[in-house]
Amino acid sequence: MKGDLEIDHKGLIREAYRIEGITAPECRSIFLDWALSLPEAEDNGAALRLLIDRYGSAAPDHPMTQVLTEGLAQAGRPRRRGGWRARPRD
């Protein structure tokens, strides 16, 4: 299993937990930046579980914990593929 430094290589999630008075919208913005920087082959669900275990368990009421938990709930849902990939091939 990867360590939190490999999953949060920019330290975005770690720093979000250190910001006094951070709000949920700010946490969502940080989460989006983190998610976009995650390698495509990375298992999003596993990465989120690792971050929740590392940071969220110590701060269950922190807005970033809520954002990570919501992200984990979304990670398990199948994604709809739109555009040309969704069209049947002849």
HTML snippet that shows the backbone in 3Dmol.js (N, CA, C, O; Angstrom):
<script src="https://3Dmol.org/build/3Dmol-min.js"></script>
<div id="view" style="width:600px;height:400px;position:relative"></div>
<script>
const pdb = `
ATOM      1  N   MET A   1       0.848  -1.184   0.000  1.00  0.00           N
ATOM      2  CA  MET A   1       0.000   0.000   0.000  1.00  0.00           C
ATOM      3  C   MET A   1       0.886   1.237   0.000  1.00  0.00           C
ATOM      4  O   MET A   1       1.919   1.285   0.667  1.00  0.00           O
ATOM      5  N   LYS A   2       0.469   2.203  -0.739  1.00  0.00           N
ATOM      6  CA  LYS A   2       1.240   3.430  -0.836  1.00  0.00           C
ATOM      7  C   LYS A   2       1.071   4.278   0.410  1.00  0.00           C
ATOM      8  O   LYS A   2       0.043   4.217   1.085  1.00  0.00           O
ATOM      9  N   GLY A   3       2.081   5.060   0.703  1.00  0.00           N
ATOM     10  CA  GLY A   3       2.004   5.980   1.829  1.00  0.00           C
ATOM     11  C   GLY A   3       1.279   7.250   1.439  1.00  0.00           C
ATOM     12  O   GLY A   3       1.074   7.520   0.256  1.00  0.00           O
ATOM     13  N   ASP A   4       0.893   8.027   2.433  1.00  0.00           N
ATOM     14  CA  ASP A   4       0.141   9.243   2.148  1.00  0.00           C
ATOM     15  C   ASP A   4       0.974  10.265   1.387  1.00  0.00           C
ATOM     16  O   ASP A   4       0.413  11.112   0.692  1.00  0.00           O
ATOM     17  N   LEU A   5       2.304  10.209   1.502  1.00  0.00           N
ATOM     18  CA  LEU A   5       3.134  11.147   0.752  1.00  0.00           C
ATOM     19  C   LEU A   5       3.091  10.841  -0.734  1.00  0.00           C
ATOM     20  O   LEU A   5       3.187  11.756  -1.552  1.00  0.00           O
ATOM     21  N   GLU A   6       2.951   9.582  -1.099  1.00  0.00           N
ATOM     22  CA  GLU A   6       2.854   9.230  -2.508  1.00  0.00           C
ATOM     23  C   GLU A   6       1.478   9.595  -3.064  1.00  0.00           C
ATOM     24  O   GLU A   6       1.366  10.014  -4.216  1.00  0.00           O
ATOM     25  N   ILE A   7       0.440   9.439  -2.255  1.00  0.00           N
ATOM     26  CA  ILE A   7      -0.909   9.756  -2.692  1.00  0.00           C
ATOM     27  C   ILE A   7      -1.131  11.271  -2.712  1.00  0.00           C
ATOM     28  O   ILE A   7      -1.803  11.786  -3.605  1.00  0.00           O
ATOM     29  N   ASP A   8      -0.574  11.978  -1.743  1.00  0.00           N
ATOM     30  CA  ASP A   8      -0.718  13.434  -1.617  1.00  0.00           C
ATOM     31  C   ASP A   8       0.636  14.075  -1.875  1.00  0.00           C
ATOM     32  O   ASP A   8       1.180  14.776  -1.022  1.00  0.00           O
ATOM     33  N   HIS A   9       1.178  13.821  -3.079  1.00  0.00           N
ATOM     34  CA  HIS A   9       2.552  14.234  -3.359  1.00  0.00           C
ATOM     35  C   HIS A   9       2.772  15.742  -3.329  1.00  0.00           C
ATOM     36  O   HIS A   9       3.900  16.186  -3.115  1.00  0.00           O
ATOM     37  N   LYS A  10       1.738  16.534  -3.534  1.00  0.00           N
ATOM     38  CA  LYS A  10       1.864  17.991  -3.425  1.00  0.00           C
ATOM     39  C   LYS A  10       1.625  18.477  -1.999  1.00  0.00           C
ATOM     40  O   LYS A  10       1.900  19.635  -1.683  1.00  0.00           O
ATOM     41  N   GLY A  11       1.113  17.595  -1.133  1.00  0.00           N
ATOM     42  CA  GLY A  11       0.818  17.979   0.241  1.00  0.00           C
ATOM     43  C   GLY A  11      -0.451  18.810   0.374  1.00  0.00           C
ATOM     44  O   GLY A  11      -0.656  19.467   1.395  1.00  0.00           O
ATOM     45  N   LEU A  12      -1.303  18.787  -0.643  1.00  0.00           N
ATOM     46  CA  LEU A  12      -2.511  19.618  -0.630  1.00  0.00           C
ATOM     47  C   LEU A  12      -3.477  19.244   0.476  1.00  0.00           C
ATOM     48  O   LEU A  12      -3.984  20.111   1.188  1.00  0.00           O
ATOM     49  N   ILE A  13      -3.729  17.960   0.620  1.00  0.00           N
ATOM     50  CA  ILE A  13      -4.689  17.507   1.633  1.00  0.00           C
ATOM     51  C   ILE A  13      -4.125  17.754   3.029  1.00  0.00           C
ATOM     52  O   ILE A  13      -4.833  18.240   3.911  1.00  0.00           O
ATOM     53  N   ARG A  14      -2.871  17.425   3.224  1.00  0.00           N
ATOM     54  CA  ARG A  14      -2.222  17.661   4.516  1.00  0.00           C
ATOM     55  C   ARG A  14      -2.324  19.127   4.927  1.00  0.00           C
ATOM     56  O   ARG A  14      -2.668  19.439   6.067  1.00  0.00           O
ATOM     57  N   GLU A  15      -2.023  20.015   3.992  1.00  0.00           N
ATOM     58  CA  GLU A  15      -2.061  21.450   4.297  1.00  0.00           C
ATOM     59  C   GLU A  15      -3.476  21.940   4.548  1.00  0.00           C
ATOM     60  O   GLU A  15      -3.681  22.837   5.365  1.00  0.00           O
ATOM     61  N   ALA A  16      -4.459  21.367   3.858  1.00  0.00           N
ATOM     62  CA  ALA A  16      -5.848  21.776   4.080  1.00  0.00           C
ATOM     63  C   ALA A  16      -6.255  21.530   5.531  1.00  0.00           C
ATOM     64  O   ALA A  16      -6.973  22.333   6.127  1.00  0.00           O
ATOM     65  N   TYR A  17      -5.795  20.423   6.088  1.00  0.00           N
ATOM     66  CA  TYR A  17      -6.122  20.127   7.485  1.00  0.00           C
ATOM     67  C   TYR A  17      -5.424  21.075   8.455  1.00  0.00           C
ATOM     68  O   TYR A  17      -5.846  21.198   9.605  1.00  0.00           O
ATOM     69  N   ARG A  18      -4.378  21.736   8.016  1.00  0.00           N
ATOM     70  CA  ARG A  18      -3.642  22.661   8.887  1.00  0.00           C
ATOM     71  C   ARG A  18      -4.163  24.089   8.827  1.00  0.00           C
ATOM     72  O   ARG A  18      -3.799  24.909   9.671  1.00  0.00           O
ATOM     73  N   ILE A  19      -5.003  24.404   7.852  1.00  0.00           N
ATOM     74  CA  ILE A  19      -5.504  25.769   7.688  1.00  0.00           C
ATOM     75  C   ILE A  19      -6.632  26.028   8.682  1.00  0.00           C
ATOM     76  O   ILE A  19      -7.673  25.373   8.652  1.00  0.00           O
ATOM     77  N   GLU A  20      -6.406  26.970   9.538  1.00  0.00           N
ATOM     78  CA  GLU A  20      -7.404  27.358  10.548  1.00  0.00           C
ATOM     79  C   GLU A  20      -8.598  28.019   9.874  1.00  0.00           C
ATOM     80  O   GLU A  20      -8.430  28.947   9.083  1.00  0.00           O
ATOM     81  N   GLY A  21      -9.795  27.551  10.182  1.00  0.00           N
ATOM     82  CA  GLY A  21     -11.011  28.176   9.682  1.00  0.00           C
ATOM     83  C   GLY A  21     -11.323  27.904   8.218  1.00  0.00           C
ATOM     84  O   GLY A  21     -12.123  28.625   7.621  1.00  0.00           O
ATOM     85  N   ILE A  22     -10.720  26.894   7.633  1.00  0.00           N
ATOM     86  CA  ILE A  22     -10.989  26.575   6.224  1.00  0.00           C
ATOM     87  C   ILE A  22     -12.452  26.172   6.058  1.00  0.00           C
ATOM     88  O   ILE A  22     -13.036  25.553   6.947  1.00  0.00           O
ATOM     89  N   THR A  23     -13.036  26.522   4.924  1.00  0.00           N
ATOM     90  CA  THR A  23     -14.447  26.235   4.671  1.00  0.00           C
ATOM     91  C   THR A  23     -14.594  25.057   3.708  1.00  0.00           C
ATOM     92  O   THR A  23     -13.640  24.660   3.039  1.00  0.00           O
ATOM     93  N   ALA A  24     -15.801  24.510   3.651  1.00  0.00           N
ATOM     94  CA  ALA A  24     -16.077  23.384   2.749  1.00  0.00           C
ATOM     95  C   ALA A  24     -15.829  23.755   1.284  1.00  0.00           C
ATOM     96  O   ALA A  24     -15.223  22.962   0.565  1.00  0.00           O
ATOM     97  N   PRO A  25     -16.275  24.938   0.808  1.00  0.00           N
ATOM     98  CA  PRO A  25     -15.976  25.278  -0.593  1.00  0.00           C
ATOM     99  C   PRO A  25     -14.464  25.340  -0.880  1.00  0.00           C
ATOM    100  O   PRO A  25     -14.017  24.936  -1.953  1.00  0.00           O
ATOM    101  N   GLU A  26     -13.695  25.842   0.072  1.00  0.00           N
ATOM    102  CA  GLU A  26     -12.236  25.882  -0.110  1.00  0.00           C
ATOM    103  C   GLU A  26     -11.681  24.459  -0.153  1.00  0.00           C
ATOM    104  O   GLU A  26     -10.783  24.162  -0.941  1.00  0.00           O
ATOM    105  N   CYS A  27     -12.213  23.589   0.688  1.00  0.00           N
ATOM    106  CA  CYS A  27     -11.773  22.186   0.696  1.00  0.00           C
ATOM    107  C   CYS A  27     -12.116  21.502  -0.624  1.00  0.00           C
ATOM    108  O   CYS A  27     -11.331  20.698  -1.127  1.00  0.00           O
ATOM    109  N   ARG A  28     -13.279  21.813  -1.184  1.00  0.00           N
ATOM    110  CA  ARG A  28     -13.661  21.230  -2.481  1.00  0.00           C
ATOM    111  C   ARG A  28     -12.695  21.666  -3.576  1.00  0.00           C
ATOM    112  O   ARG A  28     -12.325  20.872  -4.441  1.00  0.00           O
ATOM    113  N   SER A  29     -12.294  22.916  -3.533  1.00  0.00           N
ATOM    114  CA  SER A  29     -11.345  23.430  -4.519  1.00  0.00           C
ATOM    115  C   SER A  29      -9.994  22.716  -4.392  1.00  0.00           C
ATOM    116  O   SER A  29      -9.396  22.324  -5.394  1.00  0.00           O
ATOM    117  N   ILE A  30      -9.533  22.556  -3.181  1.00  0.00           N
ATOM    118  CA  ILE A  30      -8.272  21.842  -2.930  1.00  0.00           C
ATOM    119  C   ILE A  30      -8.396  20.388  -3.364  1.00  0.00           C
ATOM    120  O   ILE A  30      -7.478  19.837  -3.972  1.00  0.00           O
ATOM    121  N   PHE A  31      -9.535  19.765  -3.051  1.00  0.00           N
ATOM    122  CA  PHE A  31      -9.779  18.381  -3.440  1.00  0.00           C
ATOM    123  C   PHE A  31      -9.737  18.239  -4.960  1.00  0.00           C
ATOM    124  O   PHE A  31      -9.151  17.286  -5.473  1.00  0.00           O
ATOM    125  N   LEU A  32     -10.347  19.165  -5.678  1.00  0.00           N
ATOM    126  CA  LEU A  32     -10.348  19.102  -7.130  1.00  0.00           C
ATOM    127  C   LEU A  32      -8.928  19.172  -7.675  1.00  0.00           C
ATOM    128  O   LEU A  32      -8.575  18.418  -8.581  1.00  0.00           O
ATOM    129  N   ASP A  33      -8.117  20.062  -7.136  1.00  0.00           N
ATOM    130  CA  ASP A  33      -6.721  20.163  -7.550  1.00  0.00           C
ATOM    131  C   ASP A  33      -5.997  18.850  -7.280  1.00  0.00           C
ATOM    132  O   ASP A  33      -5.244  18.367  -8.126  1.00  0.00           O
ATOM    133  N   TRP A  34      -6.224  18.273  -6.106  1.00  0.00           N
ATOM    134  CA  TRP A  34      -5.609  16.982  -5.761  1.00  0.00           C
ATOM    135  C   TRP A  34      -6.064  15.894  -6.730  1.00  0.00           C
ATOM    136  O   TRP A  34      -5.244  15.134  -7.245  1.00  0.00           O
ATOM    137  N   ALA A  35      -7.371  15.819  -6.977  1.00  0.00           N
ATOM    138  CA  ALA A  35      -7.922  14.767  -7.837  1.00  0.00           C
ATOM    139  C   ALA A  35      -7.389  14.884  -9.261  1.00  0.00           C
ATOM    140  O   ALA A  35      -7.108  13.870  -9.900  1.00  0.00           O
ATOM    141  N   LEU A  36      -7.249  16.090  -9.757  1.00  0.00           N
ATOM    142  CA  LEU A  36      -6.731  16.276 -11.108  1.00  0.00           C
ATOM    143  C   LEU A  36      -5.263  15.912 -11.228  1.00  0.00           C
ATOM    144  O   LEU A  36      -4.794  15.582 -12.317  1.00  0.00           O
ATOM    145  N   SER A  37      -4.536  15.966 -10.130  1.00  0.00           N
ATOM    146  CA  SER A  37      -3.110  15.631 -10.173  1.00  0.00           C
ATOM    147  C   SER A  37      -2.841  14.150  -9.885  1.00  0.00           C
ATOM    148  O   SER A  37      -1.701  13.697  -9.977  1.00  0.00           O
ATOM    149  N   LEU A  38      -3.882  13.405  -9.539  1.00  0.00           N
ATOM    150  CA  LEU A  38      -3.735  11.974  -9.268  1.00  0.00           C
ATOM    151  C   LEU A  38      -3.494  11.249 -10.589  1.00  0.00           C
ATOM    152  O   LEU A  38      -4.213  11.485 -11.560  1.00  0.00           O
ATOM    153  N   PRO A  39      -2.497  10.374 -10.638  1.00  0.00           N
ATOM    154  CA  PRO A  39      -2.250   9.632 -11.879  1.00  0.00           C
ATOM    155  C   PRO A  39      -3.492   8.862 -12.320  1.00  0.00           C
ATOM    156  O   PRO A  39      -4.229   8.341 -11.483  1.00  0.00           O
ATOM    157  N   GLU A  40      -3.726   8.789 -13.614  1.00  0.00           N
ATOM    158  CA  GLU A  40      -4.926   8.154 -14.157  1.00  0.00           C
ATOM    159  C   GLU A  40      -5.044   6.691 -13.733  1.00  0.00           C
ATOM    160  O   GLU A  40      -6.152   6.197 -13.528  1.00  0.00           O
ATOM    161  N   ALA A  41      -3.935   6.006 -13.602  1.00  0.00           N
ATOM    162  CA  ALA A  41      -3.957   4.584 -13.241  1.00  0.00           C
ATOM    163  C   ALA A  41      -4.196   4.360 -11.753  1.00  0.00           C
ATOM    164  O   ALA A  41      -4.429   3.227 -11.332  1.00  0.00           O
ATOM    165  N   GLU A  42      -4.142   5.414 -10.956  1.00  0.00           N
ATOM    166  CA  GLU A  42      -4.310   5.302  -9.509  1.00  0.00           C
ATOM    167  C   GLU A  42      -5.748   4.935  -9.152  1.00  0.00           C
ATOM    168  O   GLU A  42      -6.691   5.449  -9.755  1.00  0.00           O
ATOM    169  N   ASP A  43      -5.914   4.056  -8.181  1.00  0.00           N
ATOM    170  CA  ASP A  43      -7.232   3.691  -7.675  1.00  0.00           C
ATOM    171  C   ASP A  43      -7.718   4.815  -6.761  1.00  0.00           C
ATOM    172  O   ASP A  43      -7.253   4.960  -5.631  1.00  0.00           O
ATOM    173  N   ASN A  44      -8.663   5.605  -7.272  1.00  0.00           N
ATOM    174  CA  ASN A  44      -9.160   6.765  -6.522  1.00  0.00           C
ATOM    175  C   ASN A  44      -9.722   6.368  -5.166  1.00  0.00           C
ATOM    176  O   ASN A  44      -9.447   7.023  -4.161  1.00  0.00           O
ATOM    177  N   GLY A  45     -10.509   5.295  -5.136  1.00  0.00           N
ATOM    178  CA  GLY A  45     -11.115   4.852  -3.883  1.00  0.00           C
ATOM    179  C   GLY A  45     -10.079   4.493  -2.842  1.00  0.00           C
ATOM    180  O   GLY A  45     -10.201   4.878  -1.680  1.00  0.00           O
ATOM    181  N   ALA A  46      -9.061   3.758  -3.252  1.00  0.00           N
ATOM    182  CA  ALA A  46      -7.995   3.365  -2.318  1.00  0.00           C
ATOM    183  C   ALA A  46      -7.236   4.595  -1.818  1.00  0.00           C
ATOM    184  O   ALA A  46      -6.890   4.683  -0.640  1.00  0.00           O
ATOM    185  N   ALA A  47      -6.983   5.537  -2.719  1.00  0.00           N
ATOM    186  CA  ALA A  47      -6.283   6.765  -2.328  1.00  0.00           C
ATOM    187  C   ALA A  47      -7.102   7.557  -1.316  1.00  0.00           C
ATOM    188  O   ALA A  47      -6.565   8.062  -0.330  1.00  0.00           O
ATOM    189  N   LEU A  48      -8.396   7.662  -1.565  1.00  0.00           N
ATOM    190  CA  LEU A  48      -9.261   8.405  -0.643  1.00  0.00           C
ATOM    191  C   LEU A  48      -9.359   7.710   0.712  1.00  0.00           C
ATOM    192  O   LEU A  48      -9.335   8.368   1.753  1.00  0.00           O
ATOM    193  N   ARG A  49      -9.469   6.387   0.701  1.00  0.00           N
ATOM    194  CA  ARG A  49      -9.513   5.651   1.977  1.00  0.00           C
ATOM    195  C   ARG A  49      -8.235   5.881   2.779  1.00  0.00           C
ATOM    196  O   ARG A  49      -8.283   6.050   3.998  1.00  0.00           O
ATOM    197  N   LEU A  50      -7.106   5.885   2.099  1.00  0.00           N
ATOM    198  CA  LEU A  50      -5.830   6.129   2.775  1.00  0.00           C
ATOM    199  C   LEU A  50      -5.800   7.527   3.398  1.00  0.00           C
ATOM    200  O   LEU A  50      -5.371   7.694   4.540  1.00  0.00           O
ATOM    201  N   LEU A  51      -6.251   8.520   2.649  1.00  0.00           N
ATOM    202  CA  LEU A  51      -6.251   9.893   3.175  1.00  0.00           C
ATOM    203  C   LEU A  51      -7.229  10.067   4.328  1.00  0.00           C
ATOM    204  O   LEU A  51      -6.934  10.765   5.298  1.00  0.00           O
ATOM    205  N   ILE A  52      -8.392   9.435   4.223  1.00  0.00           N
ATOM    206  CA  ILE A  52      -9.364   9.509   5.318  1.00  0.00           C
ATOM    207  C   ILE A  52      -8.800   8.839   6.567  1.00  0.00           C
ATOM    208  O   ILE A  52      -8.953   9.358   7.673  1.00  0.00           O
ATOM    209  N   ASP A  53      -8.149   7.690   6.394  1.00  0.00           N
ATOM    210  CA  ASP A  53      -7.540   7.013   7.544  1.00  0.00           C
ATOM    211  C   ASP A  53      -6.441   7.872   8.164  1.00  0.00           C
ATOM    212  O   ASP A  53      -6.322   7.961   9.386  1.00  0.00           O
ATOM    213  N   ARG A  54      -5.646   8.498   7.310  1.00  0.00           N
ATOM    214  CA  ARG A  54      -4.492   9.271   7.786  1.00  0.00           C
ATOM    215  C   ARG A  54      -4.912  10.575   8.454  1.00  0.00           C
ATOM    216  O   ARG A  54      -4.437  10.897   9.543  1.00  0.00           O
ATOM    217  N   TYR A  55      -5.792  11.320   7.812  1.00  0.00           N
ATOM    218  CA  TYR A  55      -6.138  12.656   8.303  1.00  0.00           C
ATOM    219  C   TYR A  55      -7.542  12.737   8.912  1.00  0.00           C
ATOM    220  O   TYR A  55      -7.735  13.373   9.948  1.00  0.00           O
ATOM    221  N   GLY A  56      -8.502  12.105   8.278  1.00  0.00           N
ATOM    222  CA  GLY A  56      -9.893  12.231   8.688  1.00  0.00           C
ATOM    223  C   GLY A  56     -10.205  11.603  10.026  1.00  0.00           C
ATOM    224  O   GLY A  56     -11.064  12.094  10.758  1.00  0.00           O
ATOM    225  N   SER A  57      -9.518  10.520  10.356  1.00  0.00           N
ATOM    226  CA  SER A  57      -9.803   9.863  11.633  1.00  0.00           C
ATOM    227  C   SER A  57      -9.429  10.752  12.816  1.00  0.00           C
ATOM    228  O   SER A  57     -10.043  10.657  13.878  1.00  0.00           O
ATOM    229  N   ALA A  58      -8.436  11.606  12.645  1.00  0.00           N
ATOM    230  CA  ALA A  58      -8.020  12.512  13.715  1.00  0.00           C
ATOM    231  C   ALA A  58      -8.861  13.794  13.744  1.00  0.00           C
ATOM    232  O   ALA A  58      -8.864  14.516  14.741  1.00  0.00           O
ATOM    233  N   ALA A  59      -9.575  14.070  12.644  1.00  0.00           N
ATOM    234  CA  ALA A  59     -10.377  15.300  12.558  1.00  0.00           C
ATOM    235  C   ALA A  59     -11.703  14.996  11.865  1.00  0.00           C
ATOM    236  O   ALA A  59     -11.943  15.465  10.752  1.00  0.00           O
ATOM    237  N   PRO A  60     -12.561  14.218  12.513  1.00  0.00           N
ATOM    238  CA  PRO A  60     -13.811  13.796  11.855  1.00  0.00           C
ATOM    239  C   PRO A  60     -14.765  14.942  11.521  1.00  0.00           C
ATOM    240  O   PRO A  60     -15.596  14.798  10.625  1.00  0.00           O
ATOM    241  N   ASP A  61     -14.667  16.067  12.213  1.00  0.00           N
ATOM    242  CA  ASP A  61     -15.567  17.194  11.961  1.00  0.00           C
ATOM    243  C   ASP A  61     -14.974  18.235  11.007  1.00  0.00           C
ATOM    244  O   ASP A  61     -15.602  19.260  10.741  1.00  0.00           O
ATOM    245  N   HIS A  62     -13.784  17.982  10.497  1.00  0.00           N
ATOM    246  CA  HIS A  62     -13.125  18.924   9.587  1.00  0.00           C
ATOM    247  C   HIS A  62     -13.834  18.903   8.236  1.00  0.00           C
ATOM    248  O   HIS A  62     -14.241  17.837   7.775  1.00  0.00           O
ATOM    249  N   PRO A  63     -13.989  20.072   7.589  1.00  0.00           N
ATOM    250  CA  PRO A  63     -14.664  20.089   6.282  1.00  0.00           C
ATOM    251  C   PRO A  63     -13.968  19.230   5.221  1.00  0.00           C
ATOM    252  O   PRO A  63     -14.629  18.702   4.327  1.00  0.00           O
ATOM    253  N   MET A  64     -12.644  19.085   5.309  1.00  0.00           N
ATOM    254  CA  MET A  64     -11.949  18.256   4.326  1.00  0.00           C
ATOM    255  C   MET A  64     -12.316  16.785   4.508  1.00  0.00           C
ATOM    256  O   MET A  64     -12.371  16.040   3.529  1.00  0.00           O
ATOM    257  N   THR A  65     -12.565  16.361   5.735  1.00  0.00           N
ATOM    258  CA  THR A  65     -12.998  14.985   5.972  1.00  0.00           C
ATOM    259  C   THR A  65     -14.328  14.741   5.280  1.00  0.00           C
ATOM    260  O   THR A  65     -14.533  13.691   4.672  1.00  0.00           O
ATOM    261  N   GLN A  66     -15.225  15.701   5.371  1.00  0.00           N
ATOM    262  CA  GLN A  66     -16.521  15.583   4.702  1.00  0.00           C
ATOM    263  C   GLN A  66     -16.331  15.508   3.190  1.00  0.00           C
ATOM    264  O   GLN A  66     -16.967  14.686   2.530  1.00  0.00           O
ATOM    265  N   VAL A  67     -15.472  16.346   2.637  1.00  0.00           N
ATOM    266  CA  VAL A  67     -15.228  16.365   1.193  1.00  0.00           C
ATOM    267  C   VAL A  67     -14.613  15.043   0.741  1.00  0.00           C
ATOM    268  O   VAL A  67     -15.010  14.490  -0.285  1.00  0.00           O
ATOM    269  N   LEU A  68     -13.645  14.536   1.503  1.00  0.00           N
ATOM    270  CA  LEU A  68     -13.025  13.254   1.147  1.00  0.00           C
ATOM    271  C   LEU A  68     -14.032  12.112   1.209  1.00  0.00           C
ATOM    272  O   LEU A  68     -14.032  11.227   0.353  1.00  0.00           O
ATOM    273  N   THR A  69     -14.884  12.136   2.217  1.00  0.00           N
ATOM    274  CA  THR A  69     -15.908  11.103   2.366  1.00  0.00           C
ATOM    275  C   THR A  69     -16.900  11.159   1.209  1.00  0.00           C
ATOM    276  O   THR A  69     -17.295  10.118   0.682  1.00  0.00           O
ATOM    277  N   GLU A  70     -17.305  12.357   0.812  1.00  0.00           N
ATOM    278  CA  GLU A  70     -18.196  12.511  -0.335  1.00  0.00           C
ATOM    279  C   GLU A  70     -17.510  12.034  -1.613  1.00  0.00           C
ATOM    280  O   GLU A  70     -18.139  11.403  -2.463  1.00  0.00           O
ATOM    281  N   GLY A  71     -16.228  12.334  -1.743  1.00  0.00           N
ATOM    282  CA  GLY A  71     -15.464  11.880  -2.905  1.00  0.00           C
ATOM    283  C   GLY A  71     -15.379  10.364  -2.964  1.00  0.00           C
ATOM    284  O   GLY A  71     -15.469   9.773  -4.039  1.00  0.00           O
ATOM    285  N   LEU A  72     -15.206   9.736  -1.806  1.00  0.00           N
ATOM    286  CA  LEU A  72     -15.151   8.280  -1.747  1.00  0.00           C
ATOM    287  C   LEU A  72     -16.485   7.672  -2.171  1.00  0.00           C
ATOM    288  O   LEU A  72     -16.511   6.661  -2.872  1.00  0.00           O
ATOM    289  N   ALA A  73     -17.581   8.278  -1.754  1.00  0.00           N
ATOM    290  CA  ALA A  73     -18.902   7.787  -2.154  1.00  0.00           C
ATOM    291  C   ALA A  73     -19.077   7.881  -3.669  1.00  0.00           C
ATOM    292  O   ALA A  73     -19.686   7.002  -4.280  1.00  0.00           O
ATOM    293  N   GLN A  74     -18.550   8.934  -4.270  1.00  0.00           N
ATOM    294  CA  GLN A  74     -18.644   9.106  -5.722  1.00  0.00           C
ATOM    295  C   GLN A  74     -17.679   8.205  -6.480  1.00  0.00           C
ATOM    296  O   GLN A  74     -17.962   7.816  -7.614  1.00  0.00           O
ATOM    297  N   ALA A  75     -16.552   7.869  -5.878  1.00  0.00           N
ATOM    298  CA  ALA A  75     -15.522   7.074  -6.559  1.00  0.00           C
ATOM    299  C   ALA A  75     -16.019   5.685  -6.921  1.00  0.00           C
ATOM    300  O   ALA A  75     -15.567   5.112  -7.913  1.00  0.00           O
ATOM    301  N   GLY A  76     -16.932   5.136  -6.148  1.00  0.00           N
ATOM    302  CA  GLY A  76     -17.422   3.795  -6.415  1.00  0.00           C
ATOM    303  C   GLY A  76     -18.494   3.721  -7.477  1.00  0.00           C
ATOM    304  O   GLY A  76     -18.835   2.633  -7.941  1.00  0.00           O
ATOM    305  N   ARG A  77     -19.029   4.858  -7.867  1.00  0.00           N
ATOM    306  CA  ARG A  77     -20.106   4.875  -8.865  1.00  0.00           C
ATOM    307  C   ARG A  77     -19.529   4.786 -10.274  1.00  0.00           C
ATOM    308  O   ARG A  77     -18.498   5.393 -10.564  1.00  0.00           O
ATOM    309  N   PRO A  78     -20.184   4.040 -11.139  1.00  0.00           N
ATOM    310  CA  PRO A  78     -19.713   3.977 -12.532  1.00  0.00           C
ATOM    311  C   PRO A  78     -19.878   5.328 -13.215  1.00  0.00           C
ATOM    312  O   PRO A  78     -20.832   6.061 -12.953  1.00  0.00           O
ATOM    313  N   ARG A  79     -18.947   5.637 -14.080  1.00  0.00           N
ATOM    314  CA  ARG A  79     -18.995   6.904 -14.796  1.00  0.00           C
ATOM    315  C   ARG A  79     -19.594   6.701 -16.175  1.00  0.00           C
ATOM    316  O   ARG A  79     -19.323   5.705 -16.846  1.00  0.00           O
ATOM    317  N   ARG A  80     -20.399   7.643 -16.580  1.00  0.00           N
ATOM    318  CA  ARG A  80     -20.981   7.604 -17.905  1.00  0.00           C
ATOM    319  C   ARG A  80     -19.968   8.182 -18.875  1.00  0.00           C
ATOM    320  O   ARG A  80     -19.384   9.239 -18.636  1.00  0.00           O
ATOM    321  N   ARG A  81     -19.775   7.488 -19.945  1.00  0.00           N
ATOM    322  CA  ARG A  81     -18.865   7.973 -20.972  1.00  0.00           C
ATOM    323  C   ARG A  81     -19.683   8.638 -22.051  1.00  0.00           C
ATOM    324  O   ARG A  81     -20.563   8.019 -22.649  1.00  0.00           O
ATOM    325  N   GLY A  82     -19.400   9.865 -22.291  1.00  0.00           N
ATOM    326  CA  GLY A  82     -20.142  10.610 -23.295  1.00  0.00           C
ATOM    327  C   GLY A  82     -19.320  10.840 -24.541  1.00  0.00           C
ATOM    328  O   GLY A  82     -18.206  10.333 -24.673  1.00  0.00           O
ATOM    329  N   GLY A  83     -19.875  11.601 -25.439  1.00  0.00           N
ATOM    330  CA  GLY A  83     -19.152  11.960 -26.652  1.00  0.00           C
ATOM    331  C   GLY A  83     -18.957  10.777 -27.589  1.00  0.00           C
ATOM    332  O   GLY A  83     -19.772   9.855 -27.618  1.00  0.00           O
ATOM    333  N   TRP A  84     -17.900  10.811 -28.333  1.00  0.00           N
ATOM    334  CA  TRP A  84     -17.659   9.797 -29.347  1.00  0.00           C
ATOM    335  C   TRP A  84     -17.437   8.412 -28.763  1.00  0.00           C
ATOM    336  O   TRP A  84     -17.695   7.417 -29.441  1.00  0.00           O
ATOM    337  N   ARG A  85     -16.962   8.319 -27.514  1.00  0.00           N
ATOM    338  CA  ARG A  85     -16.720   7.016 -26.896  1.00  0.00           C
ATOM    339  C   ARG A  85     -18.024   6.272 -26.586  1.00  0.00           C
ATOM    340  O   ARG A  85     -18.041   5.044 -26.508  1.00  0.00           O
ATOM    341  N   ALA A  86     -19.094   7.012 -26.414  1.00  0.00           N
ATOM    342  CA  ALA A  86     -20.389   6.400 -26.073  1.00  0.00           C
ATOM    343  C   ALA A  86     -21.149   5.926 -27.311  1.00  0.00           C
ATOM    344  O   ALA A  86     -22.096   5.147 -27.201  1.00  0.00           O
ATOM    345  N   ARG A  87     -20.737   6.392 -28.476  1.00  0.00           N
ATOM    346  CA  ARG A  87     -21.447   6.021 -29.703  1.00  0.00           C
ATOM    347  C   ARG A  87     -21.067   4.614 -30.155  1.00  0.00           C
ATOM    348  O   ARG A  87     -19.898   4.235 -30.090  1.00  0.00           O
ATOM    349  N   PRO A  88     -22.045   3.845 -30.611  1.00  0.00           N
ATOM    350  CA  PRO A  88     -21.728   2.505 -31.104  1.00  0.00           C
ATOM    351  C   PRO A  88     -20.845   2.567 -32.341  1.00  0.00           C
ATOM    352  O   PRO A  88     -20.952   3.480 -33.159  1.00  0.00           O
ATOM    353  N   ARG A  89     -19.999   1.606 -32.453  1.00  0.00           N
ATOM    354  CA  ARG A  89     -19.099   1.545 -33.616  1.00  0.00           C
ATOM    355  C   ARG A  89     -19.727   0.666 -34.689  1.00  0.00           C
ATOM    356  O   ARG A  89     -20.350  -0.353 -34.392  1.00  0.00           O
ATOM    357  N   ASP A  90     -19.557   1.068 -35.913  1.00  0.00           N
ATOM    358  CA  ASP A  90     -20.111   0.285 -37.034  1.00  0.00           C
ATOM    359  C   ASP A  90     -19.163  -0.785 -37.492  1.00  0.00           C
ATOM    360  O   ASP A  90     -19.474  -1.529 -38.421  1.00  0.00           O
TER     361      ASP A  90
END
`;
const viewer = $3Dmol.createViewer("view");
viewer.addModel(pdb, "pdb");
viewer.setStyle({}, {cartoon: {color: "spectrum"}});
viewer.zoomTo();
viewer.render();
</script>
